[in-house]
Amino acid sequence: MKKLPKGKETKKGVTKIKTVKEAKNRKNVMGIRAKLLLAFALPVFFVILLGVVTYSQTADSLEKHYKESTMQILGKTSDYMEILLLEVETIAYDLSQDTDLVSYFSGTPEEGVDFDYVDRKMNSYLGTNEYVESGYFIAINGNDHISTNQEISFDGDAYAKFVDSHDYVEIMARNRKAWLGESDFLSQYRQEPENPYDNRKMTIVRRVDNVLTGQDIGFIILEVRSSVMDKQLEEINLGDNSTVVIIAQDNTELAKPEDYPATLEEKIITSGNAYQKMQQSVDKSGSFNLIYRGQEYWMCYYYVGDLGNSIVGLIPKATMMEQANDIRTNTIMIVAILTVIMAVLATLMALSIGKNIQNIMVGVQQASRGDLTVEIKTKSKDEFATLCGGINDMVAAVGELIAKVSEGAGQVDLAVNKVGEMNTRVCEVTEGISSAILQIHGGAECQKEGAKNCLDNMDDLADKITCVAENTEEMQKISNSVKGLVSSGIGIMDELNTTSEMTNKSLNEIVRELEDLGTAVGDINKIIQVISEIADQTNLLSLNASIEAARAGEAGKGFAVVAGEVKNLADQSLKAAVQIQRIISEVESFSTAVRQHAEQTGDALESQKLAVSNAVGAFSDMDNHLEQLAENIDGIVVETQAILHAKDATLGAIQSISLIIEQNTEVTTNIGGDVEKQKKQVEELALCADNLLAVSNQLKVAVSSFKTERTR
């Protein structure tokens, strides 16, 4: 009897099932709670990542959209302000060209034009204008100055004060006109305001000269209505805490009252580097990032046409990113709430799972020690309930299996005895099968040799049949080629016959045309005879004319010259007629020779046509014979193909027979080997029966250690 594997025997010879170590003694790298927290942390991480990506993309999109919309607002406002300020410039220009105003302040007023007249005229012109609030005229000569503002009246030193003011510096620097954010000159005549920024008004100063003399006569000052500018500033909404500044040509800033700095010395835009970059830029619009009052701002600007004024907007970065910051705050709140919820869920799930696993571990350990009456209980209604039920069923099934194994151990003893008896009978039958297989193997060897000889003879016959088939196919190809050549020759002969007929027609046409040419030559001869007669008559006339001219003396000299020229022309005509007649004679000779050659060529073509007809007949007979030859060769090819198919089928059958014989030989050889193996297996079976009997005894002892009946 064989020994059991080492470690399976106890001192009493009873096998003991190894139990698993308890879970609390195991050293886990990571517990279930930690794994659940990690699993719940992954979606939280991706939510955070999604929030970061969304915030970044939203921030970029909002910033881009905000900047585009802001630039559009400034652009539209700039266009409107350009129209407004151009209207004011037009008014200033019209006043500078007013005839009464210019003539009066030039010292050459027309009749009825005095200071009261021009003063009323200017007040009337500006009084109803919706854009101009007040207008002024500062005269260079004299003490008469015009003011449409009742709160301001000028004294005799008005021009001197104007020259000393910043207004004069600006207008002289720009030669003709200048836009100011505040008139330094007018501020001297105004009362001191409570708010120093109340005097800021968009003002244009324009030089006025006498067109005839080119001499300066004064300056026109127009102030744009404060309500118009305030309305423009109020309508430009660039967001919370944003600032809009209108910068005049003299760098004076105009803004909403709440946006002005505390002191006049402090500037909103014009004192910073961004404004210097803006002035250095050649673009009509643009933007910069800057720090203003300790915060990050985005500055955008738009020039008002070509007037030198500009609109500047200051928007805090926080305002631009307000919506994106709301998204960031909401995302942080959602992630925080989600993290707390998932942490609580993970903890509760870990506790529930840990308790269920602990119950299962205790039950499994009891079952591993041999107590198959254990029952695992759980309060869970999830997969753990199914798992516990499955384990209970498994333990019960194992208990039933142990009981059946115990009952079947006795039956194994009886089966072992029967196996021994059957083993003896199998040995006797195996000896008889072995001798029969030896006889079959000898007959298979003889069949294999005969099949090999038959296959060799069929291979020789197949080679000969293949050679005949190839020669027949070659003859078929040659026949088809000759047939094609004959058909081609017939076609060539037909074309040659057609060409001969066309050539014959052409020759007949040439002969006909030569006959027409002879007729025409005859007509030309007649015309030449007429020309010769005319030349003879002309000679006679010229001779008579010469005689008459000689008789006339001096009076007939001119006529004698004409008669000589006529005689020369008659001689030349006669010579030409003789030369033409000679050429015509040569043409007649050449035409006669050509016609003879054409007739000879026509005879030759008739002979050629007859020869071509004979050749066509010969080719037709050859084609008929080749048709019969091709039909005979086709028949031979068909028969040869049938022989080839039969040859292939015969070869296949013989090869199949040979293959079957070889397979039979191999099978008999394999059967012999299998019989020998079977004998050895029978011997091993006897040995296994002995071992099985010993194992059956050990199985009875092992099964007796299990407890399979539950206490009620």
LINPE-V265460 format. One record per residue. N is the residue number from 1. OMEGA is omega as a letter, one per 20 degrees, with the letter a starting at -180 (999 if undefined). D_FIRST is the distance of its C-alpha to the first C-alpha in Angstrom with 2 decimals. Layout:
n:N omega:OMEGA d_first:D_FIRST
n:N omega:OMEGA d_first:D_FIRST
This chain:
n:1 omega:a d_first:0.00
n:2 omega:r d_first:3.84
n:3 omega:r d_first:6.66
n:4 omega:r d_first:9.45
n:5 omega:a d_first:12.73
n:6 omega:r d_first:15.07
n:7 omega:a d_first:17.50
n:8 omega:a d_first:15.57
n:9 omega:r d_first:14.55
n:10 omega:r d_first:17.43
n:11 omega:a d_first:18.22
n:12 omega:a d_first:17.31
n:13 omega:a d_first:13.89
n:14 omega:r d_first:15.78
n:15 omega:a d_first:16.17
n:16 omega:r d_first:19.79
n:17 omega:r d_first:21.81
n:18 omega:r d_first:24.16
n:19 omega:r d_first:27.79
n:20 omega:r d_first:30.62
n:21 omega:a d_first:33.37
n:22 omega:a d_first:36.56
n:23 omega:a d_first:39.28
n:24 omega:r d_first:41.83
n:25 omega:r d_first:39.70
n:26 omega:a d_first:39.46
n:27 omega:a d_first:42.11
n:28 omega:r d_first:43.66
n:29 omega:a d_first:46.13
n:30 omega:a d_first:48.28
n:31 omega:a d_first:48.32
n:32 omega:r d_first:48.95
n:33 omega:r d_first:52.55
n:34 omega:r d_first:53.24
n:35 omega:r d_first:51.73
n:36 omega:r d_first:53.81
n:37 omega:r d_first:56.91
n:38 omega:r d_first:56.27
n:39 omega:r d_first:55.78
n:40 omega:a d_first:59.02
n:41 omega:a d_first:60.78
n:42 omega:r d_first:60.29
n:43 omega:r d_first:62.61
n:44 omega:r d_first:65.03
n:45 omega:a d_first:65.09
n:46 omega:r d_first:65.80
n:47 omega:r d_first:68.50
n:48 omega:r d_first:70.06
n:49 omega:r d_first:69.83
n:50 omega:r d_first:71.38
n:51 omega:r d_first:74.13
n:52 omega:a d_first:74.87
n:53 omega:r d_first:75.06
n:54 omega:r d_first:77.14
n:55 omega:a d_first:79.45
n:56 omega:a d_first:79.92
n:57 omega:a d_first:80.66
n:58 omega:r d_first:82.84
n:59 omega:r d_first:84.73
n:60 omega:a d_first:85.44
n:61 omega:r d_first:86.48
n:62 omega:r d_first:88.66
n:63 omega:r d_first:90.28
n:64 omega:r d_first:91.04
n:65 omega:r d_first:92.39
n:66 omega:a d_first:94.38
n:67 omega:a d_first:95.97
n:68 omega:a d_first:96.83
n:69 omega:r d_first:98.40
n:70 omega:r d_first:100.27
n:71 omega:r d_first:101.71
n:72 omega:r d_first:102.79
n:73 omega:r d_first:104.54
n:74 omega:a d_first:106.33
n:75 omega:r d_first:107.26
n:76 omega:r d_first:108.80
n:77 omega:r d_first:110.61
n:78 omega:r d_first:111.85
n:79 omega:a d_first:113.27
n:80 omega:r d_first:115.06
n:81 omega:r d_first:116.45
n:82 omega:r d_first:117.64
n:83 omega:a d_first:119.64
n:84 omega:a d_first:121.00
n:85 omega:r d_first:122.03
n:86 omega:r d_first:123.48
n:87 omega:r d_first:125.61
n:88 omega:r d_first:126.90
n:89 omega:r d_first:127.52
n:90 omega:r d_first:129.46
n:91 omega:r d_first:131.63
n:92 omega:r d_first:132.33
n:93 omega:a d_first:133.22
n:94 omega:r d_first:135.55
n:95 omega:a d_first:137.34
n:96 omega:a d_first:137.72
n:97 omega:a d_first:139.39
n:98 omega:a d_first:141.64
n:99 omega:a d_first:145.20
n:100 omega:a d_first:146.95
n:101 omega:a d_first:144.60
n:102 omega:a d_first:144.81
n:103 omega:a d_first:148.57
n:104 omega:a d_first:149.26
n:105 omega:r d_first:147.19
n:106 omega:r d_first:148.50
n:107 omega:r d_first:152.01
n:108 omega:a d_first:153.25
n:109 omega:r d_first:152.80
n:110 omega:a d_first:154.22
n:111 omega:r d_first:156.84
n:112 omega:a d_first:155.59
n:113 omega:r d_first:152.41
n:114 omega:a d_first:152.28
n:115 omega:r d_first:149.60
n:116 omega:a d_first:149.56
n:117 omega:a d_first:149.02
n:118 omega:r d_first:146.05
n:119 omega:r d_first:144.61
n:120 omega:a d_first:144.77
n:121 omega:a d_first:143.45
n:122 omega:r d_first:140.36
n:123 omega:r d_first:139.75
n:124 omega:a d_first:140.11
n:125 omega:a d_first:137.77
n:126 omega:a d_first:134.99
n:127 omega:a d_first:135.56
n:128 omega:a d_first:133.64
n:129 omega:a d_first:130.88
n:130 omega:a d_first:127.37
n:131 omega:a d_first:125.88
n:132 omega:r d_first:128.64
n:133 omega:a d_first:129.32
n:134 omega:r d_first:132.25
n:135 omega:a d_first:134.24
n:136 omega:r d_first:136.47
n:137 omega:r d_first:138.90
n:138 omega:a d_first:139.79
n:139 omega:r d_first:143.00
n:140 omega:a d_first:143.63
n:141 omega:r d_first:147.42
n:142 omega:a d_first:149.11
n:143 omega:r d_first:147.96
n:144 omega:r d_first:147.15
n:145 omega:a d_first:143.39
n:146 omega:r d_first:141.71
n:147 omega:r d_first:139.08
n:148 omega:r d_first:137.79
n:149 omega:a d_first:136.09
n:150 omega:a d_first:138.47
n:151 omega:a d_first:136.68
n:152 omega:r d_first:137.40
n:153 omega:a d_first:140.92
n:154 omega:r d_first:141.73
n:155 omega:a d_first:144.40
n:156 omega:a d_first:146.43
n:157 omega:a d_first:143.72
n:158 omega:a d_first:141.07
n:159 omega:r d_first:140.93
n:160 omega:r d_first:140.85
n:161 omega:r d_first:137.96
n:162 omega:a d_first:136.17
n:163 omega:a d_first:136.56
n:164 omega:a d_first:135.08
n:165 omega:r d_first:132.09
n:166 omega:r d_first:128.61
n:167 omega:a d_first:129.53
n:168 omega:r d_first:132.08
n:169 omega:a d_first:129.62
n:170 omega:a d_first:127.08
n:171 omega:r d_first:129.62
n:172 omega:r d_first:131.18
n:173 omega:a d_first:127.77
n:174 omega:r d_first:127.03
n:175 omega:a d_first:130.61
n:176 omega:a d_first:130.99
n:177 omega:r d_first:128.74
n:178 omega:r d_first:126.03
n:179 omega:a d_first:123.65
n:180 omega:r d_first:123.43
n:181 omega:r d_first:121.20
n:182 omega:a d_first:124.03
n:183 omega:r d_first:127.71
n:184 omega:a d_first:128.69
n:185 omega:a d_first:132.34
n:186 omega:r d_first:132.24
n:187 omega:r d_first:130.35
n:188 omega:a d_first:133.49
n:189 omega:r d_first:135.46
n:190 omega:r d_first:132.85
n:191 omega:a d_first:132.48
n:192 omega:a d_first:129.64
n:193 omega:r d_first:126.73
n:194 omega:r d_first:124.36
n:195 omega:a d_first:121.42
n:196 omega:a d_first:122.02
n:197 omega:a d_first:120.05
n:198 omega:a d_first:122.50
n:199 omega:a d_first:124.76
n:200 omega:r d_first:122.06
n:201 omega:r d_first:123.09
n:202 omega:a d_first:122.42
n:203 omega:r d_first:125.79
n:204 omega:r d_first:127.26
n:205 omega:a d_first:130.16
n:206 omega:r d_first:132.16
n:207 omega:r d_first:135.11
n:208 omega:r d_first:138.24
n:209 omega:r d_first:140.76
n:210 omega:a d_first:143.89
n:211 omega:a d_first:142.96
n:212 omega:a d_first:146.47
n:213 omega:a d_first:146.90
n:214 omega:a d_first:143.24
n:215 omega:r d_first:144.05
n:216 omega:a d_first:141.64
n:217 omega:r d_first:143.21
n:218 omega:a d_first:140.44
n:219 omega:r d_first:136.86
n:220 omega:r d_first:135.29
n:221 omega:r d_first:132.57
n:222 omega:r d_first:130.54
n:223 omega:r d_first:127.98
n:224 omega:a d_first:125.16
n:225 omega:a d_first:124.86
n:226 omega:a d_first:122.37
n:227 omega:r d_first:121.15
n:228 omega:a d_first:120.17
n:229 omega:r d_first:118.12
n:230 omega:r d_first:116.59
n:231 omega:r d_first:115.58
n:232 omega:a d_first:113.88
n:233 omega:a d_first:111.95
n:234 omega:a d_first:110.97
n:235 omega:r d_first:109.72
n:236 omega:a d_first:107.38
n:237 omega:a d_first:104.17
n:238 omega:r d_first:101.44
n:239 omega:r d_first:99.22
n:240 omega:r d_first:99.12
n:241 omega:r d_first:100.60
n:242 omega:a d_first:101.73
n:243 omega:r d_first:105.15
n:244 omega:a d_first:107.56
n:245 omega:r d_first:110.38
n:246 omega:a d_first:113.30
n:247 omega:a d_first:114.51
n:248 omega:a d_first:118.10
n:249 omega:r d_first:119.45
n:250 omega:r d_first:120.56
n:251 omega:r d_first:116.97
n:252 omega:a d_first:117.97
n:253 omega:r d_first:115.11
n:254 omega:a d_first:115.63
n:255 omega:r d_first:112.93
n:256 omega:a d_first:112.50
n:257 omega:a d_first:114.11
n:258 omega:a d_first:110.77
n:259 omega:a d_first:109.38
n:260 omega:r d_first:112.18
n:261 omega:a d_first:111.47
n:262 omega:a d_first:113.15
n:263 omega:r d_first:115.73
n:264 omega:a d_first:117.54
n:265 omega:a d_first:116.30
n:266 omega:a d_first:112.68
n:267 omega:r d_first:111.69
n:268 omega:a d_first:108.96
n:269 omega:a d_first:108.38
n:270 omega:a d_first:111.19
n:271 omega:a d_first:110.49
n:272 omega:r d_first:106.89
n:273 omega:a d_first:105.34
n:274 omega:r d_first:104.12
n:275 omega:r d_first:107.73
n:276 omega:r d_first:108.66
n:277 omega:r d_first:105.84
n:278 omega:a d_first:107.09
n:279 omega:a d_first:110.63
n:280 omega:a d_first:109.37
n:281 omega:r d_first:107.36
n:282 omega:a d_first:109.03
n:283 omega:r d_first:107.04
n:284 omega:r d_first:108.72
n:285 omega:r d_first:105.66
n:286 omega:a d_first:102.58
n:287 omega:r d_first:100.36
n:288 omega:r d_first:99.15
n:289 omega:a d_first:96.81
n:290 omega:r d_first:98.51
n:291 omega:a d_first:98.41
n:292 omega:a d_first:101.14
n:293 omega:r d_first:101.64
n:294 omega:r d_first:98.24
n:295 omega:r d_first:96.31
n:296 omega:r d_first:94.97
n:297 omega:r d_first:97.27
n:298 omega:a d_first:97.48
n:299 omega:r d_first:101.07
n:300 omega:a d_first:102.31
n:301 omega:r d_first:105.84
n:302 omega:r d_first:108.10
n:303 omega:r d_first:111.62
n:304 omega:a d_first:114.37
n:305 omega:r d_first:115.58
n:306 omega:a d_first:117.76
n:307 omega:a d_first:119.64
n:308 omega:r d_first:117.90
n:309 omega:a d_first:116.46
n:310 omega:r d_first:112.74
n:311 omega:a d_first:110.34
n:312 omega:r d_first:107.42
n:313 omega:r d_first:104.50
n:314 omega:a d_first:102.26
n:315 omega:r d_first:99.00
n:316 omega:r d_first:96.51
n:317 omega:a d_first:92.98
n:318 omega:r d_first:91.83
n:319 omega:r d_first:93.93
n:320 omega:a d_first:92.51
n:321 omega:a d_first:88.96
n:322 omega:a d_first:89.56
n:323 omega:r d_first:87.61
n:324 omega:r d_first:84.78
n:325 omega:r d_first:84.70
n:326 omega:r d_first:84.45
n:327 omega:r d_first:81.41
n:328 omega:a d_first:79.90
n:329 omega:r d_first:80.60
n:330 omega:r d_first:79.15
n:331 omega:r d_first:76.04
n:332 omega:r d_first:75.54
n:333 omega:a d_first:75.99
n:334 omega:a d_first:73.56
n:335 omega:r d_first:70.93
n:336 omega:r d_first:71.40
n:337 omega:r d_first:71.08
n:338 omega:r d_first:68.09
n:339 omega:r d_first:66.40
n:340 omega:a d_first:66.91
n:341 omega:a d_first:65.72
n:342 omega:r d_first:62.59
n:343 omega:r d_first:61.82
n:344 omega:r d_first:62.14
n:345 omega:a d_first:60.05
n:346 omega:a d_first:57.35
n:347 omega:a d_first:57.29
n:348 omega:r d_first:57.15
n:349 omega:r d_first:54.45
n:350 omega:r d_first:52.41
n:351 omega:r d_first:52.70
n:352 omega:a d_first:51.73
n:353 omega:a d_first:48.78
n:354 omega:r d_first:47.62
n:355 omega:r d_first:47.78
n:356 omega:r d_first:45.82
n:357 omega:r d_first:43.14
n:358 omega:r d_first:42.92
n:359 omega:a d_first:42.39
n:360 omega:a d_first:39.72
n:361 omega:r d_first:37.93
n:362 omega:r d_first:37.95
n:363 omega:a d_first:36.56
n:364 omega:r d_first:33.80
n:365 omega:r d_first:32.80
n:366 omega:r d_first:32.60
n:367 omega:a d_first:30.49
n:368 omega:r d_first:28.14
n:369 omega:r d_first:27.68
n:370 omega:a d_first:26.55
n:371 omega:a d_first:30.03
n:372 omega:r d_first:30.37
n:373 omega:a d_first:33.67
n:374 omega:r d_first:35.61
n:375 omega:a d_first:38.68
n:376 omega:a d_first:40.45
n:377 omega:r d_first:44.24
n:378 omega:r d_first:46.96
n:379 omega:a d_first:50.74
n:380 omega:r d_first:50.88
n:381 omega:a d_first:51.91
n:382 omega:a d_first:50.68
n:383 omega:r d_first:47.42
n:384 omega:r d_first:45.82
n:385 omega:r d_first:46.28
n:386 omega:a d_first:44.49
n:387 omega:r d_first:41.70
n:388 omega:r d_first:41.27
n:389 omega:r d_first:41.28
n:390 omega:r d_first:38.67
n:391 omega:r d_first:36.38
n:392 omega:r d_first:36.95
n:393 omega:r d_first:36.15
n:394 omega:r d_first:32.99
n:395 omega:r d_first:31.83
n:396 omega:r d_first:32.75
n:397 omega:r d_first:30.92
n:398 omega:r d_first:27.73
n:399 omega:r d_first:28.20
n:400 omega:r d_first:28.60
n:401 omega:r d_first:25.53
n:402 omega:r d_first:23.42
n:403 omega:r d_first:25.01
n:404 omega:r d_first:24.29
n:405 omega:r d_first:20.63
n:406 omega:r d_first:20.45
n:407 omega:a d_first:22.27
n:408 omega:a d_first:20.22
n:409 omega:r d_first:16.81
n:410 omega:r d_first:17.94
n:411 omega:r d_first:19.21
n:412 omega:r d_first:15.92
n:413 omega:r d_first:14.67
n:414 omega:a d_first:17.89
n:415 omega:a d_first:17.66
n:416 omega:r d_first:14.33
n:417 omega:r d_first:16.12
n:418 omega:r d_first:19.19
n:419 omega:r d_first:17.49
n:420 omega:r d_first:16.44
n:421 omega:r d_first:20.09
n:422 omega:r d_first:21.59
n:423 omega:r d_first:19.59
n:424 omega:a d_first:21.38
n:425 omega:a d_first:24.73
n:426 omega:r d_first:24.35
n:427 omega:a d_first:23.90
n:428 omega:r d_first:27.21
n:429 omega:a d_first:29.10
n:430 omega:r d_first:28.04
n:431 omega:r d_first:29.61
n:432 omega:r d_first:32.89
n:433 omega:a d_first:33.08
n:434 omega:r d_first:32.68
n:435 omega:r d_first:35.70
n:436 omega:a d_first:37.86
n:437 omega:r d_first:37.25
n:438 omega:r d_first:38.54
n:439 omega:r d_first:41.80
n:440 omega:a d_first:42.31
n:441 omega:r d_first:41.86
n:442 omega:r d_first:44.67
n:443 omega:r d_first:47.11
n:444 omega:r d_first:46.44
n:445 omega:r d_first:47.42
n:446 omega:r d_first:50.78
n:447 omega:a d_first:51.51
n:448 omega:r d_first:50.81
n:449 omega:r d_first:53.41
n:450 omega:r d_first:56.09
n:451 omega:r d_first:55.67
n:452 omega:r d_first:56.10
n:453 omega:r d_first:59.43
n:454 omega:a d_first:60.73
n:455 omega:r d_first:59.93
n:456 omega:r d_first:61.87
n:457 omega:r d_first:64.93
n:458 omega:r d_first:64.93
n:459 omega:r d_first:64.84
n:460 omega:r d_first:68.03
n:461 omega:a d_first:69.74
n:462 omega:r d_first:68.80
n:463 omega:r d_first:70.35
n:464 omega:r d_first:73.60
n:465 omega:r d_first:73.77
n:466 omega:r d_first:73.22
n:467 omega:r d_first:76.08
n:468 omega:a d_first:78.45
n:469 omega:a d_first:77.58
n:470 omega:r d_first:78.27
n:471 omega:r d_first:81.65
n:472 omega:r d_first:82.63
n:473 omega:r d_first:81.88
n:474 omega:r d_first:83.91
n:475 omega:r d_first:86.85
n:476 omega:r d_first:86.59
n:477 omega:a d_first:86.79
n:478 omega:r d_first:89.84
n:479 omega:r d_first:91.53
n:480 omega:r d_first:91.04
n:481 omega:a d_first:92.39
n:482 omega:r d_first:95.50
n:483 omega:r d_first:96.05
n:484 omega:r d_first:95.94
n:485 omega:r d_first:98.45
n:486 omega:r d_first:100.78
n:487 omega:r d_first:100.63
n:488 omega:r d_first:101.34
n:489 omega:r d_first:104.30
n:490 omega:r d_first:105.75
n:491 omega:r d_first:105.49
n:492 omega:r d_first:107.20
n:493 omega:r d_first:109.98
n:494 omega:r d_first:110.54
n:495 omega:r d_first:110.81
n:496 omega:r d_first:113.21
n:497 omega:r d_first:115.34
n:498 omega:r d_first:115.44
n:499 omega:r d_first:116.41
n:500 omega:r d_first:119.19
n:501 omega:r d_first:120.62
n:502 omega:r d_first:120.61
n:503 omega:r d_first:122.28
n:504 omega:r d_first:124.91
n:505 omega:a d_first:125.63
n:506 omega:r d_first:125.99
n:507 omega:r d_first:128.44
n:508 omega:r d_first:130.50
n:509 omega:r d_first:130.58
n:510 omega:a d_first:131.70
n:511 omega:a d_first:134.47
n:512 omega:a d_first:135.66
n:513 omega:r d_first:135.68
n:514 omega:r d_first:137.60
n:515 omega:r d_first:140.21
n:516 omega:r d_first:140.45
n:517 omega:r d_first:140.81
n:518 omega:r d_first:143.71
n:519 omega:r d_first:145.40
n:520 omega:r d_first:144.98
n:521 omega:r d_first:146.36
n:522 omega:r d_first:149.41
n:523 omega:r d_first:149.97
n:524 omega:r d_first:149.68
n:525 omega:r d_first:152.32
n:526 omega:a d_first:154.65
n:527 omega:a d_first:154.12
n:528 omega:r d_first:154.77
n:529 omega:r d_first:158.03
n:530 omega:r d_first:159.05
n:531 omega:r d_first:158.19
n:532 omega:r d_first:160.29
n:533 omega:r d_first:163.22
n:534 omega:r d_first:162.89
n:535 omega:r d_first:162.86
n:536 omega:r d_first:166.03
n:537 omega:r d_first:167.76
n:538 omega:r d_first:166.61
n:539 omega:r d_first:168.14
n:540 omega:r d_first:171.41
n:541 omega:a d_first:171.38
n:542 omega:r d_first:170.66
n:543 omega:r d_first:173.51
n:544 omega:a d_first:175.92
n:545 omega:r d_first:174.75
n:546 omega:a d_first:175.46
n:547 omega:a d_first:178.92
n:548 omega:r d_first:179.67
n:549 omega:r d_first:178.35
n:550 omega:r d_first:180.66
n:551 omega:a d_first:183.55
n:552 omega:r d_first:182.70
n:553 omega:a d_first:182.92
n:554 omega:a d_first:181.47
n:555 omega:a d_first:180.39
n:556 omega:r d_first:178.29
n:557 omega:r d_first:176.32
n:558 omega:r d_first:173.36
n:559 omega:r d_first:173.39
n:560 omega:r d_first:173.57
n:561 omega:r d_first:170.35
n:562 omega:r d_first:168.66
n:563 omega:r d_first:170.01
n:564 omega:r d_first:168.56
n:565 omega:r d_first:165.13
n:566 omega:r d_first:165.29
n:567 omega:r d_first:166.22
n:568 omega:r d_first:163.26
n:569 omega:r d_first:160.92
n:570 omega:r d_first:162.37
n:571 omega:r d_first:161.84
n:572 omega:r d_first:158.25
n:573 omega:r d_first:157.60
n:574 omega:r d_first:159.06
n:575 omega:r d_first:156.92
n:576 omega:r d_first:153.78
n:577 omega:r d_first:154.63
n:578 omega:a d_first:155.06
n:579 omega:r d_first:151.70
n:580 omega:r d_first:149.92
n:581 omega:r d_first:151.50
n:582 omega:r d_first:150.16
n:583 omega:a d_first:146.63
n:584 omega:r d_first:146.81
n:585 omega:r d_first:147.85
n:586 omega:r d_first:144.77
n:587 omega:r d_first:142.57
n:588 omega:r d_first:144.08
n:589 omega:a d_first:143.36
n:590 omega:r d_first:139.75
n:591 omega:r d_first:139.26
n:592 omega:r d_first:140.58
n:593 omega:r d_first:138.20
n:594 omega:a d_first:135.21
n:595 omega:r d_first:136.07
n:596 omega:r d_first:136.27
n:597 omega:r d_first:132.86
n:598 omega:r d_first:131.40
n:599 omega:r d_first:132.75
n:600 omega:r d_first:131.27
n:601 omega:r d_first:127.91
n:602 omega:r d_first:128.03
n:603 omega:r d_first:128.58
n:604 omega:r d_first:125.62
n:605 omega:r d_first:123.43
n:606 omega:r d_first:124.41
n:607 omega:r d_first:123.31
n:608 omega:r d_first:120.06
n:609 omega:r d_first:119.44
n:610 omega:r d_first:119.93
n:611 omega:r d_first:117.52
n:612 omega:r d_first:114.89
n:613 omega:r d_first:115.23
n:614 omega:a d_first:114.68
n:615 omega:r d_first:111.60
n:616 omega:r d_first:110.15
n:617 omega:r d_first:110.60
n:618 omega:r d_first:108.86
n:619 omega:r d_first:105.92
n:620 omega:r d_first:105.69
n:621 omega:r d_first:105.47
n:622 omega:a d_first:102.81
n:623 omega:r d_first:100.82
n:624 omega:r d_first:100.95
n:625 omega:r d_first:99.65
n:626 omega:r d_first:96.87
n:627 omega:r d_first:95.90
n:628 omega:r d_first:95.49
n:629 omega:r d_first:93.55
n:630 omega:r d_first:91.23
n:631 omega:r d_first:90.59
n:632 omega:a d_first:89.68
n:633 omega:r d_first:87.35
n:634 omega:r d_first:85.70
n:635 omega:r d_first:85.02
n:636 omega:a d_first:83.51
n:637 omega:r d_first:81.33
n:638 omega:r d_first:80.10
n:639 omega:a d_first:79.24
n:640 omega:r d_first:77.54
n:641 omega:r d_first:75.43
n:642 omega:r d_first:74.41
n:643 omega:r d_first:73.41
n:644 omega:r d_first:71.42
n:645 omega:r d_first:69.56
n:646 omega:r d_first:68.87
n:647 omega:a d_first:67.75
n:648 omega:r d_first:65.30
n:649 omega:a d_first:63.93
n:650 omega:r d_first:63.56
n:651 omega:r d_first:61.82
n:652 omega:a d_first:59.45
n:653 omega:a d_first:58.65
n:654 omega:r d_first:58.04
n:655 omega:r d_first:55.87
n:656 omega:r d_first:53.87
n:657 omega:a d_first:53.46
n:658 omega:r d_first:52.43
n:659 omega:r d_first:49.94
n:660 omega:r d_first:48.47
n:661 omega:r d_first:48.18
n:662 omega:r d_first:46.42
n:663 omega:r d_first:44.06
n:664 omega:r d_first:43.37
n:665 omega:r d_first:42.67
n:666 omega:a d_first:40.29
n:667 omega:r d_first:38.59
n:668 omega:r d_first:38.16
n:669 omega:r d_first:36.78
n:670 omega:r d_first:34.39
n:671 omega:r d_first:33.42
n:672 omega:r d_first:32.65
n:673 omega:r d_first:30.44
n:674 omega:r d_first:28.79
n:675 omega:r d_first:28.20
n:676 omega:r d_first:26.50
n:677 omega:a d_first:24.33
n:678 omega:r d_first:23.67
n:679 omega:r d_first:22.49
n:680 omega:r d_first:20.03
n:681 omega:r d_first:18.94
n:682 omega:r d_first:18.54
n:683 omega:r d_first:16.22
n:684 omega:r d_first:14.20
n:685 omega:r d_first:14.51
n:686 omega:r d_first:12.92
n:687 omega:r d_first:9.84
n:688 omega:r d_first:10.06
n:689 omega:r d_first:10.62
n:690 omega:r d_first:7.39
n:691 omega:a d_first:5.84
n:692 omega:r d_first:9.02
n:693 omega:r d_first:8.67
n:694 omega:r d_first:5.96
n:695 omega:r d_first:8.40
n:696 omega:r d_first:11.21
n:697 omega:r d_first:10.68
n:698 omega:r d_first:10.70
n:699 omega:r d_first:13.67
n:700 omega:a d_first:15.56
n:701 omega:a d_first:15.52
n:702 omega:a d_first:16.72
n:703 omega:a d_first:19.39
n:704 omega:a d_first:20.77
n:705 omega:a d_first:22.13
n:706 omega:r d_first:24.55
n:707 omega:a d_first:28.08
n:708 omega:a d_first:29.33
n:709 omega:a d_first:32.54
n:710 omega:r d_first:35.69
n:711 omega:a d_first:38.12
n:712 omega:999 d_first:41.48
